[in-house]
Amino acid sequence: MAEQKTIPTDDSVVEFIEAVESPKKKEDAYRLLDLFTETTGYPAVMWGTSIIGFGSYHYKYESGHEGDAPLVGFSPRKAKISLYFAAGGDSQRGALLDQLGKHTSGKACVYINKVDDIDAEVLKALIHQSVTFLREMYPESGTPL
């Protein structure tokens, strides 16, 4: 079985954000850092080389594949800022995404250009929805790192 590449590291979240080239993306990364920390109650941890994650859970699929992942997270990537949420959940997720503001989305990722394009209160609700969903789906895991 392939070894999981995106794992928690001891790398500094602040050093990672400070290395972001765009001053606006750096400012947005600090805003998101505060918002995710305040909303989840978990400290920020680097996952791999580019994801800032909050909390964790252990998953195991029917295929036997298993690993650990952050409950929620974000990454200030060069093109867009990636926000990471649980792919599943109730119908509330879709309704919240409709209210979020300017974004595009994939299965578990939401992409934004800048924090000013979205509603911070809706983002907090999305974070809460994702954490609640994962806590219910994987109740035996998720102790803070």
Summary of the structure (lengths in Angstrom):
residues: 145
radius of gyration: 14.7
end to end distance: 24.4
largest distance: 43.6
contacts: 420
relative contact order: 0.18
helix: 37%
strand: 23%
